[in-house]
Amino acid sequence: MKIKYFAWIKEITQNDEEEINSDEIDNLDQLKKFLMNKYPDLIKHFNKEILRFAVNQEYIVENIKLNSKDEIAVFPPVSGG
């Protein structure tokens, strides 16, 4: 699956995007655990629940099943004005 990072998350991961092996990741909660293990600096942001996710360009707020063809975007909250 493809993971895309936005804003300051790119600085933490040092990537705009990456492909990951989805054999070990079946759902959004498992993806979050994977990302926290790979990028420990993200842990505090996951704990505060400030990171947002979109799967195939749709905002997701619950744990959903993922598959190898999914594109997941990880981004901070967006405010408008």
PDB file of N, CA, C and O in Angstrom:
ATOM      1  N   MET A   1       0.841  -1.167   0.000  1.00  0.00           N
ATOM      2  CA  MET A   1       0.000   0.000   0.000  1.00  0.00           C
ATOM      3  C   MET A   1       0.888   1.232   0.000  1.00  0.00           C
ATOM      4  O   MET A   1       2.032   1.195   0.452  1.00  0.00           O
ATOM      5  N   LYS A   2       0.341   2.318  -0.512  1.00  0.00           N
ATOM      6  CA  LYS A   2       1.095   3.566  -0.573  1.00  0.00           C
ATOM      7  C   LYS A   2       0.650   4.476   0.562  1.00  0.00           C
ATOM      8  O   LYS A   2      -0.543   4.685   0.784  1.00  0.00           O
ATOM      9  N   ILE A   3       1.641   5.014   1.279  1.00  0.00           N
ATOM     10  CA  ILE A   3       1.379   5.957   2.360  1.00  0.00           C
ATOM     11  C   ILE A   3       1.936   7.305   1.932  1.00  0.00           C
ATOM     12  O   ILE A   3       3.100   7.404   1.544  1.00  0.00           O
ATOM     13  N   LYS A   4       1.104   8.348   2.001  1.00  0.00           N
ATOM     14  CA  LYS A   4       1.532   9.705   1.661  1.00  0.00           C
ATOM     15  C   LYS A   4       1.528  10.553   2.922  1.00  0.00           C
ATOM     16  O   LYS A   4       0.609  10.478   3.738  1.00  0.00           O
ATOM     17  N   TYR A   5       2.575  11.365   3.067  1.00  0.00           N
ATOM     18  CA  TYR A   5       2.722  12.211   4.249  1.00  0.00           C
ATOM     19  C   TYR A   5       2.648  13.678   3.846  1.00  0.00           C
ATOM     20  O   TYR A   5       3.122  14.068   2.779  1.00  0.00           O
ATOM     21  N   PHE A   6       2.045  14.487   4.719  1.00  0.00           N
ATOM     22  CA  PHE A   6       1.861  15.905   4.427  1.00  0.00           C
ATOM     23  C   PHE A   6       2.357  16.774   5.581  1.00  0.00           C
ATOM     24  O   PHE A   6       2.448  16.333   6.726  1.00  0.00           O
ATOM     25  N   ALA A   7       2.674  18.029   5.236  1.00  0.00           N
ATOM     26  CA  ALA A   7       3.079  19.064   6.201  1.00  0.00           C
ATOM     27  C   ALA A   7       4.264  18.585   7.035  1.00  0.00           C
ATOM     28  O   ALA A   7       5.199  17.986   6.503  1.00  0.00           O
ATOM     29  N   TRP A   8       4.227  18.850   8.349  1.00  0.00           N
ATOM     30  CA  TRP A   8       5.365  18.518   9.210  1.00  0.00           C
ATOM     31  C   TRP A   8       5.564  17.020   9.384  1.00  0.00           C
ATOM     32  O   TRP A   8       6.614  16.597   9.868  1.00  0.00           O
ATOM     33  N   ILE A   9       4.594  16.215   9.007  1.00  0.00           N
ATOM     34  CA  ILE A   9       4.754  14.762   9.092  1.00  0.00           C
ATOM     35  C   ILE A   9       5.841  14.301   8.122  1.00  0.00           C
ATOM     36  O   ILE A   9       6.562  13.343   8.401  1.00  0.00           O
ATOM     37  N   LYS A  10       5.955  14.990   6.976  1.00  0.00           N
ATOM     38  CA  LYS A  10       7.026  14.674   6.018  1.00  0.00           C
ATOM     39  C   LYS A  10       8.398  14.860   6.653  1.00  0.00           C
ATOM     40  O   LYS A  10       9.323  14.098   6.371  1.00  0.00           O
ATOM     41  N   GLU A  11       8.532  15.858   7.499  1.00  0.00           N
ATOM     42  CA  GLU A  11       9.820  16.107   8.158  1.00  0.00           C
ATOM     43  C   GLU A  11      10.168  14.973   9.125  1.00  0.00           C
ATOM     44  O   GLU A  11      11.326  14.566   9.218  1.00  0.00           O
ATOM     45  N   ILE A  12       9.178  14.472   9.833  1.00  0.00           N
ATOM     46  CA  ILE A  12       9.419  13.381  10.780  1.00  0.00           C
ATOM     47  C   ILE A  12       9.778  12.097  10.040  1.00  0.00           C
ATOM     48  O   ILE A  12      10.712  11.396  10.430  1.00  0.00           O
ATOM     49  N   THR A  13       9.045  11.787   8.979  1.00  0.00           N
ATOM     50  CA  THR A  13       9.276  10.541   8.245  1.00  0.00           C
ATOM     51  C   THR A  13      10.406  10.662   7.227  1.00  0.00           C
ATOM     52  O   THR A  13      10.940   9.656   6.761  1.00  0.00           O
ATOM     53  N   GLN A  14      10.764  11.887   6.887  1.00  0.00           N
ATOM     54  CA  GLN A  14      11.753  12.181   5.847  1.00  0.00           C
ATOM     55  C   GLN A  14      11.343  11.567   4.507  1.00  0.00           C
ATOM     56  O   GLN A  14      12.180  11.149   3.707  1.00  0.00           O
ATOM     57  N   ASN A  15      10.033  11.528   4.292  1.00  0.00           N
ATOM     58  CA  ASN A  15       9.458  10.999   3.054  1.00  0.00           C
ATOM     59  C   ASN A  15       8.205  11.777   2.691  1.00  0.00           C
ATOM     60  O   ASN A  15       7.456  12.217   3.563  1.00  0.00           O
ATOM     61  N   ASP A  16       7.988  11.939   1.395  1.00  0.00           N
ATOM     62  CA  ASP A  16       6.695  12.431   0.921  1.00  0.00           C
ATOM     63  C   ASP A  16       5.704  11.279   0.871  1.00  0.00           C
ATOM     64  O   ASP A  16       4.516  11.430   1.159  1.00  0.00           O
ATOM     65  N   GLU A  17       6.241  10.115   0.491  1.00  0.00           N
ATOM     66  CA  GLU A  17       5.414   8.913   0.406  1.00  0.00           C
ATOM     67  C   GLU A  17       6.316   7.695   0.453  1.00  0.00           C
ATOM     68  O   GLU A  17       7.524   7.781   0.232  1.00  0.00           O
ATOM     69  N   GLU A  18       5.698   6.555   0.746  1.00  0.00           N
ATOM     70  CA  GLU A  18       6.433   5.295   0.741  1.00  0.00           C
ATOM     71  C   GLU A  18       5.470   4.143   0.502  1.00  0.00           C
ATOM     72  O   GLU A  18       4.279   4.232   0.798  1.00  0.00           O
ATOM     73  N   GLU A  19       6.009   3.070  -0.038  1.00  0.00           N
ATOM     74  CA  GLU A  19       5.258   1.831  -0.215  1.00  0.00           C
ATOM     75  C   GLU A  19       5.607   0.926   0.958  1.00  0.00           C
ATOM     76  O   GLU A  19       6.777   0.788   1.315  1.00  0.00           O
ATOM     77  N   ILE A  20       4.599   0.315   1.550  1.00  0.00           N
ATOM     78  CA  ILE A  20       4.873  -0.620   2.639  1.00  0.00           C
ATOM     79  C   ILE A  20       4.243  -1.967   2.331  1.00  0.00           C
ATOM     80  O   ILE A  20       3.266  -2.062   1.588  1.00  0.00           O
ATOM     81  N   ASN A  21       4.819  -2.999   2.913  1.00  0.00           N
ATOM     82  CA  ASN A  21       4.318  -4.356   2.754  1.00  0.00           C
ATOM     83  C   ASN A  21       3.036  -4.491   3.555  1.00  0.00           C
ATOM     84  O   ASN A  21       3.052  -4.411   4.783  1.00  0.00           O
ATOM     85  N   SER A  22       1.957  -4.689   2.879  1.00  0.00           N
ATOM     86  CA  SER A  22       0.660  -4.726   3.560  1.00  0.00           C
ATOM     87  C   SER A  22       0.302  -6.106   4.095  1.00  0.00           C
ATOM     88  O   SER A  22      -0.772  -6.278   4.672  1.00  0.00           O
ATOM     89  N   ASP A  23       1.183  -7.103   3.915  1.00  0.00           N
ATOM     90  CA  ASP A  23       0.887  -8.445   4.426  1.00  0.00           C
ATOM     91  C   ASP A  23       0.714  -8.448   5.940  1.00  0.00           C
ATOM     92  O   ASP A  23      -0.033  -9.264   6.482  1.00  0.00           O
ATOM     93  N   GLU A  24       1.405  -7.535   6.623  1.00  0.00           N
ATOM     94  CA  GLU A  24       1.332  -7.498   8.079  1.00  0.00           C
ATOM     95  C   GLU A  24       0.349  -6.454   8.595  1.00  0.00           C
ATOM     96  O   GLU A  24       0.192  -6.293   9.805  1.00  0.00           O
ATOM     97  N   ILE A  25      -0.315  -5.743   7.680  1.00  0.00           N
ATOM     98  CA  ILE A  25      -1.222  -4.662   8.073  1.00  0.00           C
ATOM     99  C   ILE A  25      -2.590  -4.913   7.449  1.00  0.00           C
ATOM    100  O   ILE A  25      -2.753  -4.845   6.230  1.00  0.00           O
ATOM    101  N   ASP A  26      -3.572  -5.204   8.303  1.00  0.00           N
ATOM    102  CA  ASP A  26      -4.921  -5.507   7.818  1.00  0.00           C
ATOM    103  C   ASP A  26      -5.912  -4.377   8.032  1.00  0.00           C
ATOM    104  O   ASP A  26      -6.952  -4.330   7.374  1.00  0.00           O
ATOM    105  N   ASN A  27      -5.600  -3.458   8.954  1.00  0.00           N
ATOM    106  CA  ASN A  27      -6.564  -2.408   9.262  1.00  0.00           C
ATOM    107  C   ASN A  27      -5.839  -1.130   9.686  1.00  0.00           C
ATOM    108  O   ASN A  27      -4.617  -1.117   9.829  1.00  0.00           O
ATOM    109  N   LEU A  28      -6.595  -0.075   9.880  1.00  0.00           N
ATOM    110  CA  LEU A  28      -6.013   1.225  10.201  1.00  0.00           C
ATOM    111  C   LEU A  28      -5.279   1.216  11.543  1.00  0.00           C
ATOM    112  O   LEU A  28      -4.232   1.852  11.669  1.00  0.00           O
ATOM    113  N   ASP A  29      -5.799   0.516  12.534  1.00  0.00           N
ATOM    114  CA  ASP A  29      -5.117   0.447  13.829  1.00  0.00           C
ATOM    115  C   ASP A  29      -3.744  -0.211  13.702  1.00  0.00           C
ATOM    116  O   ASP A  29      -2.782   0.234  14.328  1.00  0.00           O
ATOM    117  N   GLN A  30      -3.651  -1.263  12.898  1.00  0.00           N
ATOM    118  CA  GLN A  30      -2.357  -1.914  12.684  1.00  0.00           C
ATOM    119  C   GLN A  30      -1.399  -0.987  11.941  1.00  0.00           C
ATOM    120  O   GLN A  30      -0.199  -0.989  12.214  1.00  0.00           O
ATOM    121  N   LEU A  31      -1.915  -0.203  11.013  1.00  0.00           N
ATOM    122  CA  LEU A  31      -1.073   0.766  10.314  1.00  0.00           C
ATOM    123  C   LEU A  31      -0.534   1.803  11.295  1.00  0.00           C
ATOM    124  O   LEU A  31       0.643   2.158  11.235  1.00  0.00           O
ATOM    125  N   LYS A  32      -1.379   2.288  12.190  1.00  0.00           N
ATOM    126  CA  LYS A  32      -0.930   3.264  13.191  1.00  0.00           C
ATOM    127  C   LYS A  32       0.191   2.679  14.045  1.00  0.00           C
ATOM    128  O   LYS A  32       1.187   3.355  14.302  1.00  0.00           O
ATOM    129  N   LYS A  33       0.043   1.434  14.486  1.00  0.00           N
ATOM    130  CA  LYS A  33       1.088   0.786  15.286  1.00  0.00           C
ATOM    131  C   LYS A  33       2.379   0.645  14.487  1.00  0.00           C
ATOM    132  O   LYS A  33       3.470   0.873  15.009  1.00  0.00           O
ATOM    133  N   PHE A  34       2.248   0.271  13.226  1.00  0.00           N
ATOM    134  CA  PHE A  34       3.412   0.152  12.350  1.00  0.00           C
ATOM    135  C   PHE A  34       4.142   1.488  12.244  1.00  0.00           C
ATOM    136  O   PHE A  34       5.366   1.541  12.362  1.00  0.00           O
ATOM    137  N   LEU A  35       3.395   2.563  12.022  1.00  0.00           N
ATOM    138  CA  LEU A  35       4.004   3.885  11.869  1.00  0.00           C
ATOM    139  C   LEU A  35       4.647   4.363  13.167  1.00  0.00           C
ATOM    140  O   LEU A  35       5.706   4.991  13.134  1.00  0.00           O
ATOM    141  N   MET A  36       4.028   4.076  14.304  1.00  0.00           N
ATOM    142  CA  MET A  36       4.620   4.475  15.584  1.00  0.00           C
ATOM    143  C   MET A  36       5.924   3.723  15.849  1.00  0.00           C
ATOM    144  O   MET A  36       6.864   4.289  16.409  1.00  0.00           O
ATOM    145  N   ASN A  37       5.984   2.457  15.451  1.00  0.00           N
ATOM    146  CA  ASN A  37       7.222   1.685  15.614  1.00  0.00           C
ATOM    147  C   ASN A  37       8.314   2.187  14.681  1.00  0.00           C
ATOM    148  O   ASN A  37       9.480   2.271  15.066  1.00  0.00           O
ATOM    149  N   LYS A  38       7.935   2.516  13.467  1.00  0.00           N
ATOM    150  CA  LYS A  38       8.918   2.966  12.477  1.00  0.00           C
ATOM    151  C   LYS A  38       9.367   4.401  12.733  1.00  0.00           C
ATOM    152  O   LYS A  38      10.532   4.739  12.524  1.00  0.00           O
ATOM    153  N   TYR A  39       8.433   5.246  13.188  1.00  0.00           N
ATOM    154  CA  TYR A  39       8.714   6.669  13.422  1.00  0.00           C
ATOM    155  C   TYR A  39       8.297   7.042  14.850  1.00  0.00           C
ATOM    156  O   TYR A  39       7.216   7.596  15.046  1.00  0.00           O
ATOM    157  N   PRO A  40       9.132   6.750  15.838  1.00  0.00           N
ATOM    158  CA  PRO A  40       8.770   7.010  17.239  1.00  0.00           C
ATOM    159  C   PRO A  40       8.386   8.462  17.524  1.00  0.00           C
ATOM    160  O   PRO A  40       7.631   8.723  18.461  1.00  0.00           O
ATOM    161  N   ASP A  41       8.889   9.403  16.740  1.00  0.00           N
ATOM    162  CA  ASP A  41       8.526  10.807  16.966  1.00  0.00           C
ATOM    163  C   ASP A  41       7.050  11.081  16.676  1.00  0.00           C
ATOM    164  O   ASP A  41       6.535  12.138  17.042  1.00  0.00           O
ATOM    165  N   LEU A  42       6.375  10.151  16.031  1.00  0.00           N
ATOM    166  CA  LEU A  42       4.940  10.317  15.771  1.00  0.00           C
ATOM    167  C   LEU A  42       4.077   9.895  16.961  1.00  0.00           C
ATOM    168  O   LEU A  42       2.895  10.235  17.016  1.00  0.00           O
ATOM    169  N   ILE A  43       4.652   9.164  17.904  1.00  0.00           N
ATOM    170  CA  ILE A  43       3.861   8.597  19.004  1.00  0.00           C
ATOM    171  C   ILE A  43       3.070   9.662  19.745  1.00  0.00           C
ATOM    172  O   ILE A  43       1.880   9.479  20.001  1.00  0.00           O
ATOM    173  N   LYS A  44       3.710  10.768  20.094  1.00  0.00           N
ATOM    174  CA  LYS A  44       2.995  11.800  20.861  1.00  0.00           C
ATOM    175  C   LYS A  44       1.818  12.365  20.078  1.00  0.00           C
ATOM    176  O   LYS A  44       0.820  12.774  20.671  1.00  0.00           O
ATOM    177  N   HIS A  45       1.924  12.393  18.762  1.00  0.00           N
ATOM    178  CA  HIS A  45       0.829  12.908  17.938  1.00  0.00           C
ATOM    179  C   HIS A  45      -0.307  11.892  17.832  1.00  0.00           C
ATOM    180  O   HIS A  45      -1.477  12.272  17.790  1.00  0.00           O
ATOM    181  N   PHE A  46       0.031  10.603  17.789  1.00  0.00           N
ATOM    182  CA  PHE A  46      -1.006   9.576  17.811  1.00  0.00           C
ATOM    183  C   PHE A  46      -1.715   9.582  19.157  1.00  0.00           C
ATOM    184  O   PHE A  46      -2.937   9.450  19.220  1.00  0.00           O
ATOM    185  N   ASN A  47      -0.945   9.736  20.238  1.00  0.00           N
ATOM    186  CA  ASN A  47      -1.542   9.731  21.577  1.00  0.00           C
ATOM    187  C   ASN A  47      -2.513  10.887  21.770  1.00  0.00           C
ATOM    188  O   ASN A  47      -3.504  10.751  22.489  1.00  0.00           O
ATOM    189  N   LYS A  48      -2.242  12.012  21.143  1.00  0.00           N
ATOM    190  CA  LYS A  48      -3.145  13.166  21.232  1.00  0.00           C
ATOM    191  C   LYS A  48      -4.255  13.093  20.186  1.00  0.00           C
ATOM    192  O   LYS A  48      -5.146  13.942  20.152  1.00  0.00           O
ATOM    193  N   GLU A  49      -4.192  12.080  19.345  1.00  0.00           N
ATOM    194  CA  GLU A  49      -5.181  11.860  18.285  1.00  0.00           C
ATOM    195  C   GLU A  49      -5.337  13.076  17.385  1.00  0.00           C
ATOM    196  O   GLU A  49      -6.450  13.440  17.006  1.00  0.00           O
ATOM    197  N   ILE A  50      -4.205  13.707  17.041  1.00  0.00           N
ATOM    198  CA  ILE A  50      -4.308  14.873  16.167  1.00  0.00           C
ATOM    199  C   ILE A  50      -4.029  14.548  14.706  1.00  0.00           C
ATOM    200  O   ILE A  50      -4.305  15.368  13.830  1.00  0.00           O
ATOM    201  N   LEU A  51      -3.484  13.361  14.428  1.00  0.00           N
ATOM    202  CA  LEU A  51      -3.234  13.004  13.033  1.00  0.00           C
ATOM    203  C   LEU A  51      -4.529  12.557  12.375  1.00  0.00           C
ATOM    204  O   LEU A  51      -5.372  11.914  13.000  1.00  0.00           O
ATOM    205  N   ARG A  52      -4.668  12.901  11.128  1.00  0.00           N
ATOM    206  CA  ARG A  52      -5.855  12.538  10.352  1.00  0.00           C
ATOM    207  C   ARG A  52      -5.445  11.577   9.243  1.00  0.00           C
ATOM    208  O   ARG A  52      -4.307  11.591   8.775  1.00  0.00           O
ATOM    209  N   PHE A  53      -6.399  10.743   8.833  1.00  0.00           N
ATOM    210  CA  PHE A  53      -6.139   9.757   7.796  1.00  0.00           C
ATOM    211  C   PHE A  53      -7.210   9.834   6.720  1.00  0.00           C
ATOM    212  O   PHE A  53      -8.384  10.086   6.991  1.00  0.00           O
ATOM    213  N   ALA A  54      -6.769   9.612   5.503  1.00  0.00           N
ATOM    214  CA  ALA A  54      -7.692   9.443   4.386  1.00  0.00           C
ATOM    215  C   ALA A  54      -7.276   8.159   3.677  1.00  0.00           C
ATOM    216  O   ALA A  54      -6.090   7.915   3.454  1.00  0.00           O
ATOM    217  N   VAL A  55      -8.252   7.353   3.330  1.00  0.00           N
ATOM    218  CA  VAL A  55      -7.996   6.133   2.576  1.00  0.00           C
ATOM    219  C   VAL A  55      -8.689   6.290   1.237  1.00  0.00           C
ATOM    220  O   VAL A  55      -9.906   6.464   1.162  1.00  0.00           O
ATOM    221  N   ASN A  56      -7.889   6.226   0.183  1.00  0.00           N
ATOM    222  CA  ASN A  56      -8.399   6.418  -1.177  1.00  0.00           C
ATOM    223  C   ASN A  56      -9.194   7.719  -1.284  1.00  0.00           C
ATOM    224  O   ASN A  56     -10.274   7.767  -1.873  1.00  0.00           O
ATOM    225  N   GLN A  57      -8.628   8.764  -0.700  1.00  0.00           N
ATOM    226  CA  GLN A  57      -9.128  10.139  -0.754  1.00  0.00           C
ATOM    227  C   GLN A  57     -10.428  10.365   0.013  1.00  0.00           C
ATOM    228  O   GLN A  57     -11.164  11.308  -0.278  1.00  0.00           O
ATOM    229  N   GLU A  58     -10.711   9.509   0.986  1.00  0.00           N
ATOM    230  CA  GLU A  58     -11.872   9.700   1.857  1.00  0.00           C
ATOM    231  C   GLU A  58     -11.404   9.730   3.309  1.00  0.00           C
ATOM    232  O   GLU A  58     -10.689   8.832   3.755  1.00  0.00           O
ATOM    233  N   TYR A  59     -11.815  10.777   4.051  1.00  0.00           N
ATOM    234  CA  TYR A  59     -11.450  10.879   5.463  1.00  0.00           C
ATOM    235  C   TYR A  59     -11.964   9.664   6.227  1.00  0.00           C
ATOM    236  O   TYR A  59     -13.084   9.201   6.008  1.00  0.00           O
ATOM    237  N   ILE A  60     -11.128   9.159   7.124  1.00  0.00           N
ATOM    238  CA  ILE A  60     -11.475   7.989   7.921  1.00  0.00           C
ATOM    239  C   ILE A  60     -11.321   8.344   9.396  1.00  0.00           C
ATOM    240  O   ILE A  60     -10.301   8.904   9.798  1.00  0.00           O
ATOM    241  N   VAL A  61     -12.319   8.025  10.194  1.00  0.00           N
ATOM    242  CA  VAL A  61     -12.241   8.285  11.635  1.00  0.00           C
ATOM    243  C   VAL A  61     -12.377   7.008  12.456  1.00  0.00           C
ATOM    244  O   VAL A  61     -12.325   7.052  13.686  1.00  0.00           O
ATOM    245  N   GLU A  62     -12.549   5.889  11.793  1.00  0.00           N
ATOM    246  CA  GLU A  62     -12.712   4.632  12.513  1.00  0.00           C
ATOM    247  C   GLU A  62     -11.732   3.607  11.963  1.00  0.00           C
ATOM    248  O   GLU A  62     -11.136   3.808  10.905  1.00  0.00           O
ATOM    249  N   ASN A  63     -11.573   2.522  12.679  1.00  0.00           N
ATOM    250  CA  ASN A  63     -10.701   1.445  12.234  1.00  0.00           C
ATOM    251  C   ASN A  63     -11.379   0.711  11.078  1.00  0.00           C
ATOM    252  O   ASN A  63     -12.456   0.137  11.244  1.00  0.00           O
ATOM    253  N   ILE A  64     -10.744   0.733   9.911  1.00  0.00           N
ATOM    254  CA  ILE A  64     -11.317   0.045   8.756  1.00  0.00           C
ATOM    255  C   ILE A  64     -10.310  -0.957   8.217  1.00  0.00           C
ATOM    256  O   ILE A  64      -9.115  -0.872   8.501  1.00  0.00           O
ATOM    257  N   LYS A  65     -10.807  -1.899   7.441  1.00  0.00           N
ATOM    258  CA  LYS A  65      -9.951  -2.886   6.790  1.00  0.00           C
ATOM    259  C   LYS A  65      -9.197  -2.206   5.650  1.00  0.00           C
ATOM    260  O   LYS A  65      -9.764  -1.391   4.923  1.00  0.00           O
ATOM    261  N   LEU A  66      -7.922  -2.541   5.500  1.00  0.00           N
ATOM    262  CA  LEU A  66      -7.087  -2.001   4.432  1.00  0.00           C
ATOM    263  C   LEU A  66      -6.655  -3.128   3.511  1.00  0.00           C
ATOM    264  O   LEU A  66      -6.604  -4.290   3.915  1.00  0.00           O
ATOM    265  N   ASN A  67      -6.340  -2.774   2.261  1.00  0.00           N
ATOM    266  CA  ASN A  67      -5.795  -3.776   1.350  1.00  0.00           C
ATOM    267  C   ASN A  67      -4.586  -3.214   0.611  1.00  0.00           C
ATOM    268  O   ASN A  67      -4.289  -2.024   0.713  1.00  0.00           O
ATOM    269  N   SER A  68      -3.903  -4.054  -0.117  1.00  0.00           N
ATOM    270  CA  SER A  68      -2.620  -3.697  -0.725  1.00  0.00           C
ATOM    271  C   SER A  68      -2.716  -2.593  -1.768  1.00  0.00           C
ATOM    272  O   SER A  68      -1.709  -1.952  -2.069  1.00  0.00           O
ATOM    273  N   LYS A  69      -3.889  -2.357  -2.322  1.00  0.00           N
ATOM    274  CA  LYS A  69      -4.040  -1.331  -3.357  1.00  0.00           C
ATOM    275  C   LYS A  69      -4.449   0.033  -2.787  1.00  0.00           C
ATOM    276  O   LYS A  69      -4.574   1.003  -3.534  1.00  0.00           O
ATOM    277  N   ASP A  70      -4.653   0.107  -1.488  1.00  0.00           N
ATOM    278  CA  ASP A  70      -5.087   1.361  -0.867  1.00  0.00           C
ATOM    279  C   ASP A  70      -3.985   2.414  -0.883  1.00  0.00           C
ATOM    280  O   ASP A  70      -2.794   2.108  -0.816  1.00  0.00           O
ATOM    281  N   GLU A  71      -4.427   3.664  -0.973  1.00  0.00           N
ATOM    282  CA  GLU A  71      -3.540   4.807  -0.808  1.00  0.00           C
ATOM    283  C   GLU A  71      -3.993   5.535   0.450  1.00  0.00           C
ATOM    284  O   GLU A  71      -5.136   5.982   0.549  1.00  0.00           O
ATOM    285  N   ILE A  72      -3.085   5.645   1.403  1.00  0.00           N
ATOM    286  CA  ILE A  72      -3.416   6.255   2.687  1.00  0.00           C
ATOM    287  C   ILE A  72      -2.662   7.567   2.820  1.00  0.00           C
ATOM    288  O   ILE A  72      -1.448   7.612   2.622  1.00  0.00           O
ATOM    289  N   ALA A  73      -3.370   8.623   3.152  1.00  0.00           N
ATOM    290  CA  ALA A  73      -2.759   9.926   3.401  1.00  0.00           C
ATOM    291  C   ALA A  73      -2.762  10.168   4.901  1.00  0.00           C
ATOM    292  O   ALA A  73      -3.758   9.919   5.581  1.00  0.00           O
ATOM    293  N   VAL A  74      -1.630  10.659   5.411  1.00  0.00           N
ATOM    294  CA  VAL A  74      -1.491  10.977   6.832  1.00  0.00           C
ATOM    295  C   VAL A  74      -1.171  12.462   6.917  1.00  0.00           C
ATOM    296  O   VAL A  74      -0.190  12.928   6.337  1.00  0.00           O
ATOM    297  N   PHE A  75      -2.007  13.205   7.646  1.00  0.00           N
ATOM    298  CA  PHE A  75      -1.802  14.650   7.693  1.00  0.00           C
ATOM    299  C   PHE A  75      -2.280  15.218   9.023  1.00  0.00           C
ATOM    300  O   PHE A  75      -3.090  14.607   9.720  1.00  0.00           O
ATOM    301  N   PRO A  76      -1.767  16.394   9.364  1.00  0.00           N
ATOM    302  CA  PRO A  76      -2.207  17.062  10.584  1.00  0.00           C
ATOM    303  C   PRO A  76      -3.573  17.696  10.366  1.00  0.00           C
ATOM    304  O   PRO A  76      -4.039  17.783   9.230  1.00  0.00           O
ATOM    305  N   PRO A  77      -4.219  18.140  11.439  1.00  0.00           N
ATOM    306  CA  PRO A  77      -5.503  18.824  11.279  1.00  0.00           C
ATOM    307  C   PRO A  77      -5.345  20.048  10.382  1.00  0.00           C
ATOM    308  O   PRO A  77      -4.315  20.723  10.393  1.00  0.00           O
ATOM    309  N   VAL A  78      -6.368  20.306   9.625  1.00  0.00           N
ATOM    310  CA  VAL A  78      -6.361  21.450   8.717  1.00  0.00           C
ATOM    311  C   VAL A  78      -7.371  22.457   9.232  1.00  0.00           C
ATOM    312  O   VAL A  78      -8.513  22.113   9.534  1.00  0.00           O
ATOM    313  N   SER A  79      -6.941  23.696   9.328  1.00  0.00           N
ATOM    314  CA  SER A  79      -7.888  24.735   9.726  1.00  0.00           C
ATOM    315  C   SER A  79      -8.018  25.721   8.581  1.00  0.00           C
ATOM    316  O   SER A  79      -7.069  25.964   7.836  1.00  0.00           O
ATOM    317  N   GLY A  80      -9.165  26.262   8.461  1.00  0.00           N
ATOM    318  CA  GLY A  80      -9.412  27.217   7.381  1.00  0.00           C
ATOM    319  C   GLY A  80      -9.800  28.567   7.943  1.00  0.00           C
ATOM    320  O   GLY A  80     -10.001  28.739   9.145  1.00  0.00           O
ATOM    321  N   GLY A  81      -9.894  29.485   7.059  1.00  0.00           N
ATOM    322  CA  GLY A  81     -10.273  30.803   7.539  1.00  0.00           C
ATOM    323  C   GLY A  81     -10.848  31.644   6.440  1.00  0.00           C
ATOM    324  O   GLY A  81     -11.222  32.793   6.673  1.00  0.00           O
TER     325      GLY A  81
END
